[in-house]
Amino acid sequence: MNLIAARSSGGLGTAGAGSAMFLVGTLTAVSATIAGYPVFGGQAARYAVAALILLAVVRFAGGPARRPSPRDWALLAALAATGLVAFNVCIVAATRDTSPATIGTVIAAVPIVLALAGPLLEGRRPAPPVVLAACAVAAGAALANGLGSGSVRGLLLSLGALAGEVCFSLLAVPLLPRLGPLRVSAYSAALAAPMLLAVGVAVDGTAVLRVPTAGELAGFTYLSVVVTTIAFLLWYDAIGRLGADRAGLFAGLIPVSAVITTVALGLGRPGPADLAGAALVAAGVVAGLRTRVAPRRPAAAECVTCDPAPIGIARGSA
């Protein structure tokens, strides 16, 4: 029964991680619908709506209330500040000095960082086959993005975005066993919204928010409900089931998803580099998932069985 449960958990984690990163990849094409809206005000509104949805689900999902400890709140605030706020700030600033392809290529290194650092946070050693698979995924994602060009400042900001993307996953590792994916998603989005609004006020002043057009409203609705609410839940649930290292392999799907979405919307056609990159990403993900890794060692005070599955999402190992 334990073997069956483990395989079921791994299968759900694989599906969840793949779906989450595919949904995030659609952000590039959908963002074109909100290009004229103040950036940070729009992001603040996006996370605020997602937080309201997630907190409502927390309220009505049932199960015992798990209040975050002061340490949990500190980690959640750090996650929101780095993985959501700083990431968005670096992305916006980097686009002024370098090409989107360069930014995407730098962020494509996420699987490698997670393959090395994720296991250490979970109390185990990095698995060399997973690290090699992560390198293949990163190379495929970079190939699909194109190398691009830009300034040193743009490269440094891209590295800042990479750090934010890594923190978005790694800072959740110690939180997931206690709070579960639903609460981590809800609390981090709720904390990020006022932070981004403050950045928006500093950058745009009173123009930080305005009434969106019908097209912008549709874009924000998609980003809030699908890319934020659903993708966050799927991603954090996958980290709990697969571990940050193997879940991180699916980050390579983001540029592949962006290409597919662009084609589906009739905005372009994939070139040879896109197809080769997608094939390399797929090969790396498959190779990494076929690798057996040692289970993480929970801390003595950590409860790994008391978190009931919220809204039908089984915890797995988190």
C-alpha positions in Angstrom: 0.0 0.0 0.0 2.8 2.4 0.8 4.4 1.8 -2.6 1.1 2.4 -4.3 0.6 5.6 -2.4 4.1 6.8 -3.2 3.5 6.1 -6.9 0.2 7.8 -6.8 1.7 10.8 -5.0 4.5 11.0 -7.5 2.1 10.9 -10.4 0.0 13.6 -9.0 3.1 15.7 -8.3 4.4 15.2 -11.8 1.0 16.3 -13.3 0.8 19.2 -10.9 4.3 20.5 -11.6 3.8 20.2 -15.3 0.4 21.9 -15.3 1.7 24.7 -13.0 4.6 25.6 -15.2 2.6 25.3 -18.4 0.1 27.8 -17.0 2.9 30.1 -15.9 4.3 29.9 -19.4 1.0 31.3 -20.8 1.7 34.5 -18.9 3.9 35.9 -21.7 1.2 36.0 -24.3 -1.6 37.0 -21.9 0.5 39.9 -20.5 0.2 41.6 -23.9 -3.5 42.3 -23.0 -2.4 44.4 -19.9 0.7 46.0 -21.4 -0.8 49.5 -21.1 -1.7 49.1 -17.4 0.6 50.4 -14.6 2.8 47.4 -14.0 3.1 47.3 -10.2 -0.4 48.4 -9.5 -1.6 45.6 -11.8 0.5 43.0 -10.1 -0.7 44.2 -6.7 -4.3 43.8 -7.8 -3.5 40.4 -9.3 -2.1 39.1 -6.1 -4.9 40.7 -4.0 -7.6 39.0 -6.0 -5.7 35.6 -5.8 -5.3 36.0 -2.1 -9.0 36.7 -1.5 -9.9 33.6 -3.5 -7.3 31.4 -1.6 -8.2 32.8 1.8 -11.9 32.1 1.1 -11.0 28.5 0.2 -8.9 28.3 3.4 -11.9 29.5 5.4 -14.4 27.0 4.0 -12.1 24.0 3.3 -12.5 22.8 6.9 -9.9 20.9 8.9 -8.0 22.2 11.9 -6.8 25.7 11.9 -3.0 26.0 11.7 -1.8 29.4 12.7 1.6 30.3 11.4 4.3 30.8 14.0 6.4 34.0 14.1 9.1 32.0 12.2 6.5 31.0 9.6 5.4 34.6 9.2 9.1 35.7 8.7 9.6 33.0 6.0 6.3 33.9 4.3 7.3 37.6 4.3 10.7 36.7 2.9 9.0 34.5 0.2 6.6 37.3 -0.8 9.4 40.0 -0.8 11.8 38.0 -2.9 9.9 35.4 -4.9 7.0 37.7 -5.8 7.9 41.4 -5.3 11.7 41.5 -6.0 11.2 39.1 -8.9 8.6 41.4 -10.6 10.8 44.5 -9.9 13.9 42.9 -11.4 11.9 41.6 -14.4 10.5 45.1 -15.2 13.8 46.8 -14.6 15.7 44.3 -16.7 13.6 44.7 -19.7 14.8 48.3 -20.0 18.5 47.2 -20.3 18.3 43.7 -22.0 16.2 41.6 -24.2 13.4 39.2 -22.9 15.5 36.4 -24.4 18.4 37.2 -22.1 16.2 37.3 -19.1 14.6 34.0 -20.0 17.9 32.4 -20.6 19.2 33.5 -17.1 16.0 32.4 -15.4 16.3 29.0 -17.2 19.0 28.2 -14.7 16.3 27.7 -12.0 16.2 23.9 -12.4 20.0 23.6 -11.7 19.8 25.7 -8.6 16.8 23.8 -7.2 18.5 20.5 -8.0 21.5 21.5 -5.9 19.9 23.5 -3.1 16.5 21.8 -2.7 17.8 18.5 -1.4 20.0 20.2 1.2 17.0 22.0 2.6 15.1 18.7 2.7 17.9 16.9 4.6 19.4 14.8 1.8 22.2 15.0 -0.7 21.7 16.3 -4.3 21.3 13.4 -6.8 23.8 13.7 -9.6 21.4 12.3 -12.2 18.8 14.9 -11.3 21.5 17.6 -11.5 22.5 16.4 -14.9 18.9 16.3 -16.0 18.4 19.8 -14.7 21.4 21.0 -16.8 19.7 19.5 -19.9 16.4 21.2 -19.0 18.1 24.5 -18.5 20.0 24.2 -21.8 16.8 23.4 -23.6 14.9 26.3 -22.0 17.8 28.7 -22.9 17.8 27.3 -26.5 14.0 27.9 -26.8 14.4 31.4 -25.4 17.4 32.4 -27.5 20.5 33.9 -26.0 19.5 37.5 -26.6 21.7 40.5 -25.8 21.9 43.4 -23.3 24.0 45.4 -20.8 25.8 44.3 -17.7 23.1 46.0 -15.6 20.4 44.0 -17.4 22.3 40.8 -16.8 22.6 41.6 -13.1 18.9 42.4 -12.8 18.2 39.1 -14.6 20.3 37.3 -12.0 18.2 39.1 -9.4 15.0 37.7 -11.1 16.6 34.2 -11.0 17.3 34.6 -7.3 13.7 35.6 -6.7 12.4 32.6 -8.7 14.6 30.3 -6.7 13.4 31.8 -3.4 9.8 31.4 -4.5 10.4 27.6 -4.2 13.1 27.1 -1.6 11.6 29.3 1.0 8.4 27.3 0.8 10.2 24.0 1.6 10.2 24.5 5.4 6.7 26.0 5.3 4.8 23.3 3.4 4.9 20.6 6.1 3.3 22.9 8.6 0.9 24.9 6.5 0.3 23.0 3.4 0.2 24.4 -0.2 -3.1 26.2 0.2 -2.1 28.4 3.1 1.4 29.0 1.8 -0.1 30.2 -1.5 -2.8 32.3 0.3 -0.5 34.0 2.8 2.3 34.7 0.4 0.0 36.3 -2.1 -1.7 38.4 0.6 1.6 39.7 1.8 2.9 40.5 -1.7 -0.1 42.6 -2.7 0.6 45.6 -0.3 4.3 45.4 -1.0 3.8 45.7 -4.7 1.3 48.5 -4.2 3.9 50.4 -2.2 6.4 49.9 -5.0 3.8 51.1 -7.5 3.0 54.2 -5.5 6.8 55.0 -5.4 7.1 54.5 -9.2 3.8 55.8 -10.6 2.3 57.9 -7.8 -1.4 58.4 -7.9 -1.5 56.6 -11.3 -0.7 53.3 -9.7 -4.3 52.1 -10.2 -7.0 52.9 -12.6 -10.2 51.3 -13.9 -9.1 48.6 -16.4 -10.6 48.3 -19.9 -12.7 45.2 -20.8 -9.6 43.5 -22.4 -7.4 44.4 -19.4 -10.0 43.0 -17.0 -10.1 39.7 -18.9 -6.3 39.5 -18.8 -6.2 40.3 -15.0 -8.9 37.7 -14.3 -6.9 35.0 -16.1 -3.7 36.0 -14.4 -5.3 36.1 -10.9 -7.4 32.9 -11.2 -5.3 30.7 -13.4 -1.7 31.8 -13.4 -1.6 32.8 -9.7 -4.3 30.9 -7.7 -4.3 27.6 -9.6 -0.6 27.5 -10.6 0.6 28.4 -7.1 -1.5 25.6 -5.6 -0.3 23.1 -8.1 3.4 24.1 -7.8 3.6 24.1 -4.0 1.7 20.8 -3.9 4.2 19.3 -6.4 7.2 20.5 -4.3 5.7 18.6 -1.4 5.3 15.5 -3.4 8.4 15.4 -5.6 10.9 17.6 -3.7 12.2 20.9 -4.9 14.9 19.3 -7.1 12.6 17.1 -9.3 9.7 19.6 -9.3 12.2 22.2 -10.5 12.8 20.3 -13.7 9.4 21.4 -14.9 10.5 25.1 -14.8 12.0 24.4 -18.2 8.4 24.1 -19.5 7.8 27.8 -19.2 9.4 28.9 -22.5 8.0 25.8 -24.2 4.5 26.8 -23.0 5.1 30.4 -24.1 5.9 29.1 -27.6 2.8 26.9 -27.7 0.5 29.7 -26.4 2.0 32.1 -29.0 1.2 29.6 -31.7 -2.3 28.9 -30.4 -3.1 32.6 -30.4 -1.8 33.0 -33.9 1.0 35.3 -32.9 3.9 33.4 -34.3 5.3 30.0 -35.4 8.0 27.9 -33.7 11.5 27.8 -35.3 14.0 25.1 -35.2 15.6 26.4 -32.0 12.2 26.3 -30.3 11.5 22.7 -31.3 15.1 21.6 -30.4 14.8 23.3 -27.0 11.4 21.7 -26.3 12.8 18.3 -27.1 15.8 18.8 -24.8 13.6 20.0 -22.0 11.4 17.0 -22.4 14.3 14.6 -22.4 15.8 16.2 -19.3 12.4 16.1 -17.4 11.9 12.4 -18.2 15.5 11.5 -17.2 15.2 13.4 -13.9 11.9 11.9 -13.0 13.2 8.3 -13.6 15.9 8.9 -11.0 15.2 7.5 -7.5 16.0 9.9 -4.7 16.2 9.3 -1.0 13.2 10.5 1.0 13.8 13.7 3.0 14.3 13.4 6.7 11.7 15.4 8.7 12.7 17.2 11.8 11.8 15.6 15.1 9.2 18.2 15.9 7.7 18.2 12.4 4.3 16.6 11.9 4.0 15.0 8.5 0.6 13.3 9.0 -1.6 16.0 10.6 -2.3 18.1 7.5 -5.5 16.9 5.9 -5.8 17.3 2.2 -7.3 20.8 1.5 -9.8 21.1 -1.3 -9.1 17.6 -2.4 -5.3 17.9 -2.7 -3.5 15.2 -0.9 -0.4 16.3 0.9 2.0 13.6 -0.1 5.2 14.3 1.8 4.2 17.8 2.8 
